[in-house]
């Protein structure tokens, strides 16, 4: 298996969400946005300074800061 953190996903690559290593409101908010085990996610846009990065998940594009993306485990496709 090729498991990496979401922040390591390159532009245009896909992966499946496997685990969120955050707690509380931020974890709940991510889950509400579709970051649940098995969800397909694609890196669609990186800002010039790499923060934030936009990801396509569950039919919508969401920008995530690197400090949060470093706490989301994905399995690269």
N, CA, C and O atoms as a GROMACS GRO file, in nm:
protein
  308
    1UNK      N    1   0.083  -0.119   0.000
    1UNK     CA    2   0.000   0.000   0.000
    1UNK      C    3   0.088   0.125   0.000
    1UNK      O    4   0.197   0.127   0.057
    2UNK      N    5   0.038   0.226  -0.063
    2UNK     CA    6   0.112   0.351  -0.078
    2UNK      C    7   0.044   0.460   0.004
    2UNK      O    8  -0.026   0.546  -0.052
    3UNK      N    9   0.064   0.458   0.134
    3UNK     CA   10  -0.003   0.555   0.221
    3UNK      C   11   0.089   0.674   0.246
    3UNK      O   12   0.207   0.658   0.279
    4UNK      N   13   0.032   0.792   0.230
    4UNK     CA   14   0.105   0.918   0.251
    4UNK      C   15   0.010   1.016   0.319
    4UNK      O   16  -0.109   0.990   0.334
    5UNK      N   17   0.065   1.128   0.359
    5UNK     CA   18  -0.019   1.234   0.414
    5UNK      C   19  -0.077   1.314   0.297
    5UNK      O   20  -0.015   1.324   0.191
    6UNK      N   21  -0.192   1.372   0.316
    6UNK     CA   22  -0.258   1.448   0.212
    6UNK      C   23  -0.170   1.560   0.159
    6UNK      O   24  -0.173   1.590   0.039
    7UNK      N   25  -0.091   1.622   0.244
    7UNK     CA   26  -0.003   1.732   0.202
    7UNK      C   27   0.104   1.686   0.102
    7UNK      O   28   0.160   1.768   0.031
    8UNK      N   29   0.131   1.554   0.096
    8UNK     CA   30   0.231   1.500   0.004
    8UNK      C   31   0.173   1.461  -0.132
    8UNK      O   32   0.247   1.422  -0.222
    9UNK      N   33   0.042   1.470  -0.147
    9UNK     CA   34  -0.023   1.436  -0.273
    9UNK      C   35   0.014   1.542  -0.377
    9UNK      O   36   0.000   1.661  -0.352
   10UNK      N   37   0.060   1.497  -0.493
   10UNK     CA   38   0.102   1.590  -0.597
   10UNK      C   39  -0.017   1.635  -0.682
   10UNK      O   40  -0.121   1.569  -0.686
   11UNK      N   41   0.000   1.747  -0.747
   11UNK     CA   42  -0.103   1.803  -0.833
   11UNK      C   43  -0.149   1.700  -0.936
   11UNK      O   44  -0.067   1.642  -1.007
   12UNK      N   45  -0.279   1.676  -0.942
   12UNK     CA   46  -0.337   1.582  -1.037
   12UNK      C   47  -0.348   1.440  -0.985
   12UNK      O   48  -0.411   1.356  -1.050
   13UNK      N   49  -0.287   1.410  -0.871
   13UNK     CA   50  -0.294   1.275  -0.817
   13UNK      C   51  -0.422   1.254  -0.736
   13UNK      O   52  -0.482   1.348  -0.685
   14UNK      N   53  -0.462   1.127  -0.727
   14UNK     CA   54  -0.581   1.086  -0.653
   14UNK      C   55  -0.542   0.998  -0.536
   14UNK      O   56  -0.435   0.936  -0.536
   15UNK      N   57  -0.629   0.993  -0.438
   15UNK     CA   58  -0.609   0.902  -0.326
   15UNK      C   59  -0.738   0.882  -0.251
   15UNK      O   60  -0.836   0.954  -0.272
   16UNK      N   61  -0.738   0.784  -0.162
   16UNK     CA   62  -0.854   0.757  -0.078
   16UNK      C   63  -0.822   0.799   0.065
   16UNK      O   64  -0.715   0.767   0.117
   17UNK      N   65  -0.913   0.870   0.126
   17UNK     CA   66  -0.896   0.909   0.266
   17UNK      C   67  -0.896   0.783   0.350
   17UNK      O   68  -0.982   0.696   0.334
   18UNK      N   69  -0.800   0.773   0.441
   18UNK     CA   70  -0.792   0.658   0.530
   18UNK      C   71  -0.808   0.694   0.677
   18UNK      O   72  -0.873   0.620   0.750
   19UNK      N   73  -0.750   0.806   0.722
   19UNK     CA   74  -0.761   0.842   0.863
   19UNK      C   75  -0.731   0.990   0.883
   19UNK      O   76  -0.646   1.047   0.814
   20UNK      N   77  -0.801   1.050   0.978
   20UNK     CA   78  -0.777   1.189   1.016
   20UNK      C   79  -0.717   1.188   1.157
   20UNK      O   80  -0.779   1.136   1.250
   21UNK      N   81  -0.598   1.244   1.171
   21UNK     CA   82  -0.529   1.247   1.300
   21UNK      C   83  -0.554   1.378   1.374
   21UNK      O   84  -0.464   1.430   1.441
   22UNK      N   85  -0.673   1.430   1.363
   22UNK     CA   86  -0.712   1.553   1.433
   22UNK      C   87  -0.829   1.519   1.524
   22UNK      O   88  -0.889   1.412   1.512
   23UNK      N   89  -0.862   1.610   1.614
   23UNK     CA   90  -0.973   1.585   1.706
   23UNK      C   91  -1.066   1.706   1.711
   23UNK      O   92  -1.035   1.812   1.656
   24UNK      N   93  -1.177   1.688   1.776
   24UNK     CA   94  -1.267   1.798   1.804
   24UNK      C   95  -1.339   1.854   1.682
   24UNK      O   96  -1.371   1.783   1.587
   25UNK      N   97  -1.363   1.986   1.689
   25UNK     CA   98  -1.442   2.054   1.586
   25UNK      C   99  -1.382   2.044   1.447
   25UNK      O  100  -1.455   2.028   1.350
   26UNK      N  101  -1.249   2.052   1.437
   26UNK     CA  102  -1.187   2.049   1.304
   26UNK      C  103  -1.207   1.913   1.238
   26UNK      O  104  -1.232   1.905   1.118
   27UNK      N  105  -1.196   1.805   1.316
   27UNK     CA  106  -1.218   1.671   1.260
   27UNK      C  107  -1.364   1.656   1.216
   27UNK      O  108  -1.392   1.604   1.109
   28UNK      N  109  -1.454   1.702   1.300
   28UNK     CA  110  -1.596   1.693   1.268
   28UNK      C  111  -1.629   1.772   1.142
   28UNK      O  112  -1.706   1.726   1.057
   29UNK      N  113  -1.570   1.890   1.129
   29UNK     CA  114  -1.594   1.973   1.010
   29UNK      C  115  -1.542   1.905   0.884
   29UNK      O  116  -1.609   1.905   0.781
   30UNK      N  117  -1.423   1.847   0.891
   30UNK     CA  118  -1.368   1.774   0.777
   30UNK      C  119  -1.458   1.656   0.739
   30UNK      O  120  -1.482   1.632   0.621
   31UNK      N  121  -1.507   1.585   0.838
   31UNK     CA  122  -1.598   1.473   0.811
   31UNK      C  123  -1.727   1.521   0.746
   31UNK      O  124  -1.780   1.455   0.657
   32UNK      N  125  -1.777   1.635   0.791
   32UNK     CA  126  -1.897   1.692   0.731
   32UNK      C  127  -1.875   1.729   0.585
   32UNK      O  128  -1.968   1.724   0.504
   33UNK      N  129  -1.752   1.766   0.551
   33UNK     CA  130  -1.718   1.803   0.414
   33UNK      C  131  -1.689   1.682   0.326
   33UNK      O  132  -1.666   1.697   0.206
   34UNK      N  133  -1.690   1.562   0.384
   34UNK     CA  134  -1.671   1.440   0.305
   34UNK      C  135  -1.540   1.368   0.329
   34UNK      O  136  -1.513   1.268   0.263
   35UNK      N  137  -1.459   1.414   0.422
   35UNK     CA  138  -1.332   1.348   0.453
   35UNK      C  139  -1.358   1.231   0.546
   35UNK      O  140  -1.332   1.238   0.667
   36UNK      N  141  -1.409   1.122   0.488
   36UNK     CA  142  -1.437   1.000   0.563
   36UNK      C  143  -1.363   0.885   0.495
   36UNK      O  144  -1.330   0.893   0.376
   37UNK      N  145  -1.337   0.779   0.571
   37UNK     CA  146  -1.262   0.665   0.519
   37UNK      C  147  -1.322   0.616   0.387
   37UNK      O  148  -1.441   0.586   0.379
   38UNK      N  149  -1.239   0.607   0.286
   38UNK     CA  150  -1.281   0.556   0.156
   38UNK      C  151  -1.318   0.662   0.054
   38UNK      O  152  -1.340   0.629  -0.063
   39UNK      N  153  -1.327   0.788   0.095
   39UNK     CA  154  -1.362   0.894   0.000
   39UNK      C  155  -1.246   0.922  -0.095
   39UNK      O  156  -1.131   0.935  -0.052
   40UNK      N  157  -1.277   0.931  -0.223
   40UNK     CA  158  -1.176   0.964  -0.323
   40UNK      C  159  -1.149   1.113  -0.321
   40UNK      O  160  -1.242   1.194  -0.320
   41UNK      N  161  -1.020   1.150  -0.321
   41UNK     CA  162  -0.981   1.290  -0.318
   41UNK      C  163  -0.875   1.314  -0.424
   41UNK      O  164  -0.791   1.228  -0.449
   42UNK      N  165  -0.880   1.432  -0.487
   42UNK     CA  166  -0.785   1.467  -0.592
   42UNK      C  167  -0.727   1.605  -0.563
   42UNK      O  168  -0.800   1.697  -0.527
   43UNK      N  169  -0.596   1.618  -0.579
   43UNK     CA  170  -0.530   1.747  -0.565
   43UNK      C  171  -0.549   1.824  -0.696
   43UNK      O  172  -0.501   1.780  -0.801
   44UNK      N  173  -0.619   1.937  -0.690
   44UNK     CA  174  -0.653   2.009  -0.813
   44UNK      C  175  -0.583   2.143  -0.829
   44UNK      O  176  -0.576   2.195  -0.941
   45UNK      N  177  -0.532   2.201  -0.721
   45UNK     CA  178  -0.468   2.332  -0.733
   45UNK      C  179  -0.376   2.357  -0.615
   45UNK      O  180  -0.415   2.340  -0.499
   46UNK      N  181  -0.253   2.396  -0.644
   46UNK     CA  182  -0.159   2.433  -0.538
   46UNK      C  183  -0.129   2.580  -0.553
   46UNK      O  184  -0.094   2.626  -0.662
   47UNK      N  185  -0.142   2.655  -0.446
   47UNK     CA  186  -0.110   2.797  -0.450
   47UNK      C  187   0.042   2.813  -0.463
   47UNK      O  188   0.117   2.720  -0.433
   48UNK      N  189   0.088   2.929  -0.507
   48UNK     CA  190   0.232   2.949  -0.529
   48UNK      C  191   0.319   2.916  -0.408
   48UNK      O  192   0.431   2.868  -0.424
   49UNK      N  193   0.269   2.940  -0.288
   49UNK     CA  194   0.348   2.910  -0.168
   49UNK      C  195   0.306   2.778  -0.104
   49UNK      O  196   0.346   2.747   0.008
   50UNK      N  197   0.226   2.698  -0.176
   50UNK     CA  198   0.176   2.567  -0.134
   50UNK      C  199   0.081   2.572  -0.015
   50UNK      O  200   0.055   2.469   0.047
   51UNK      N  201   0.030   2.686   0.017
   51UNK     CA  202  -0.060   2.695   0.131
   51UNK      C  203  -0.163   2.804   0.107
   51UNK      O  204  -0.125   2.921   0.105
   52UNK      N  205  -0.290   2.775   0.089
   52UNK     CA  206  -0.350   2.642   0.096
   52UNK      C  207  -0.343   2.568  -0.038
   52UNK      O  208  -0.298   2.621  -0.139
   53UNK      N  209  -0.390   2.443  -0.034
   53UNK     CA  210  -0.400   2.359  -0.153
   53UNK      C  211  -0.546   2.322  -0.169
   53UNK      O  212  -0.615   2.295  -0.070
   54UNK      N  213  -0.594   2.319  -0.293
   54UNK     CA  214  -0.734   2.285  -0.320
   54UNK      C  215  -0.745   2.138  -0.360
   54UNK      O  216  -0.666   2.086  -0.439
   55UNK      N  217  -0.845   2.073  -0.302
   55UNK     CA  218  -0.871   1.931  -0.328
   55UNK      C  219  -1.016   1.915  -0.371
   55UNK      O  220  -1.105   1.986  -0.323
   56UNK      N  221  -1.039   1.820  -0.463
   56UNK     CA  222  -1.174   1.789  -0.508
   56UNK      C  223  -1.218   1.662  -0.436
   56UNK      O  224  -1.154   1.557  -0.448
   57UNK      N  225  -1.328   1.673  -0.361
   57UNK     CA  226  -1.380   1.559  -0.286
   57UNK      C  227  -1.533   1.569  -0.279
   57UNK      O  228  -1.588   1.676  -0.253
   58UNK      N  229  -1.598   1.458  -0.303
   58UNK     CA  230  -1.745   1.451  -0.292
   58UNK      C  231  -1.816   1.560  -0.373
   58UNK      O  232  -1.915   1.617  -0.327
   59UNK      N  233  -1.765   1.590  -0.495
   59UNK     CA  234  -1.833   1.684  -0.583
   59UNK      C  235  -1.806   1.831  -0.557
   59UNK      O  236  -1.871   1.917  -0.617
   60UNK      N  237  -1.712   1.862  -0.470
   60UNK     CA  238  -1.681   2.002  -0.441
   60UNK      C  239  -1.531   2.022  -0.424
   60UNK      O  240  -1.458   1.927  -0.393
   61UNK      N  241  -1.486   2.144  -0.443
   61UNK     CA  242  -1.345   2.178  -0.425
   61UNK      C  243  -1.329   2.250  -0.292
   61UNK      O  244  -1.400   2.346  -0.262
   62UNK      N  245  -1.234   2.202  -0.213
   62UNK     CA  246  -1.211   2.256  -0.079
   62UNK      C  247  -1.064   2.290  -0.062
   62UNK      O  248  -0.977   2.209  -0.094
   63UNK      N  249  -1.035   2.410  -0.014
   63UNK     CA  250  -0.898   2.451   0.013
   63UNK      C  251  -0.862   2.416   0.157
   63UNK      O  252  -0.937   2.446   0.250
   64UNK      N  253  -0.747   2.352   0.173
   64UNK     CA  254  -0.702   2.308   0.304
   64UNK      C  255  -0.561   2.360   0.329
   64UNK      O  256  -0.475   2.354   0.241
   65UNK      N  257  -0.538   2.410   0.447
   65UNK     CA  258  -0.404   2.455   0.486
   65UNK      C  259  -0.313   2.334   0.507
   65UNK      O  260  -0.358   2.226   0.545
   66UNK      N  261  -0.184   2.354   0.481
   66UNK     CA  262  -0.088   2.245   0.491
   66UNK      C  263  -0.085   2.183   0.631
   66UNK      O  264  -0.073   2.062   0.644
   67UNK      N  265  -0.096   2.266   0.735
   67UNK     CA  266  -0.091   2.213   0.872
   67UNK      C  267  -0.205   2.116   0.900
   67UNK      O  268  -0.191   2.027   0.984
   68UNK      N  269  -0.316   2.131   0.831
   68UNK     CA  270  -0.427   2.036   0.846
   68UNK      C  271  -0.405   1.915   0.755
   68UNK      O  272  -0.427   1.802   0.796
   69UNK      N  273  -0.362   1.940   0.631
   69UNK     CA  274  -0.339   1.832   0.534
   69UNK      C  275  -0.231   1.734   0.582
   69UNK      O  276  -0.232   1.618   0.543
   70UNK      N  277  -0.141   1.780   0.666
   70UNK     CA  278  -0.035   1.693   0.720
   70UNK      C  279  -0.091   1.594   0.822
   70UNK      O  280  -0.020   1.504   0.866
   71UNK      N  281  -0.217   1.609   0.859
   71UNK     CA  282  -0.279   1.521   0.957
   71UNK      C  283  -0.389   1.433   0.897
   71UNK      O  284  -0.472   1.378   0.970
   72UNK      N  285  -0.389   1.421   0.764
   72UNK     CA  286  -0.488   1.336   0.697
   72UNK      C  287  -0.413   1.230   0.617
   72UNK      O  288  -0.340   1.262   0.523
   73UNK      N  289  -0.432   1.106   0.656
   73UNK     CA  290  -0.367   0.994   0.589
   73UNK      C  291  -0.449   0.952   0.469
   73UNK      O  292  -0.570   0.934   0.478
   74UNK      N  293  -0.382   0.935   0.356
   74UNK     CA  294  -0.452   0.887   0.235
   74UNK      C  295  -0.374   0.771   0.175
   74UNK      O  296  -0.256   0.752   0.202
   75UNK      N  297  -0.442   0.696   0.093
   75UNK     CA  298  -0.380   0.588   0.017
   75UNK      C  299  -0.380   0.632  -0.129
   75UNK      O  300  -0.486   0.644  -0.192
   76UNK      N  301  -0.261   0.656  -0.181
   76UNK     CA  302  -0.249   0.706  -0.319
   76UNK      C  303  -0.297   0.602  -0.418
   76UNK      O  304  -0.270   0.483  -0.402
   77UNK      N  305  -0.368   0.647  -0.522
   77UNK     CA  306  -0.418   0.557  -0.626
   77UNK      C  307  -0.312   0.545  -0.733
   77UNK      O  308  -0.331   0.474  -0.831
   0.00000   0.00000   0.00000
